[in-house]
Amino acid sequence: MQFTYKILLHKEPEGTYTVSVPALPGCITFGDNVDHAIKMAKEAIEVYIEELQSRGEEIPDDSETLEYSLNLSA
């Protein structure tokens, strides 16, 4: 099966990146740089899905989720 996930990368003050996967509550990891963070996110998602499958739970994904960024001036 194919699943689609959006990941959010947040740059930390020390230069590393925290990654969260909104469709998978609690699926959070980190990386030393953007490439490492993306690699770690893929691994975290795979482990998360394996756990859901082992419990017979539904596997959510973001294939029907639209994303848009707004820039506002304050």
C-alpha positions in Angstrom: 0.0 0.0 0.0 1.0 3.6 -0.6 0.6 6.2 2.1 1.2 10.0 1.9 2.3 12.0 4.9 3.0 15.7 5.3 5.9 16.4 7.7 6.7 19.6 9.5 10.3 20.5 10.2 11.0 23.1 12.9 14.5 24.5 13.1 15.7 24.5 16.7 18.0 27.2 18.1 21.0 24.9 18.1 20.5 24.2 14.4 18.9 20.7 14.5 15.4 20.0 13.2 12.4 18.6 15.1 10.0 16.8 12.8 6.3 16.0 13.4 3.8 14.1 11.4 0.4 15.7 12.0 -1.6 12.7 10.6 0.1 10.4 13.2 -0.3 11.8 16.7 2.8 11.6 18.7 5.0 10.7 15.7 7.9 13.1 16.4 11.6 12.7 15.6 14.6 14.9 14.9 17.7 15.3 12.7 21.0 17.1 12.6 20.1 18.8 9.3 17.1 18.8 6.8 18.2 15.6 5.0 18.8 13.7 8.2 15.5 14.9 9.6 13.6 13.6 6.5 15.4 10.3 6.8 14.5 10.0 10.5 10.9 11.0 9.7 10.6 8.2 7.2 11.9 5.7 9.7 9.5 7.0 12.4 6.5 6.8 10.1 7.4 3.2 9.1 7.7 2.1 12.8 4.4 3.9 13.6 2.6 2.2 10.8 4.0 -1.2 11.8 2.6 -0.7 15.3 -0.8 0.3 14.0 -0.8 -2.8 11.8 0.2 -5.1 14.6 -2.8 -3.8 16.6 -5.2 -4.1 13.7 -5.9 -0.3 13.7 -6.7 1.9 10.7 -3.7 3.6 9.1 -4.4 7.3 8.5 -2.7 9.2 5.7 -2.6 12.7 4.2 -3.5 11.8 0.6 -6.8 13.9 0.8 -5.3 16.8 2.8 -4.6 20.1 1.2 -1.9 22.3 2.4 -1.5 26.1 2.1 0.8 28.5 3.9 -0.4 32.0 4.7 1.9 35.0 5.2 0.5 37.8 7.3 1.9 41.1 8.3 1.3 42.2 11.9 
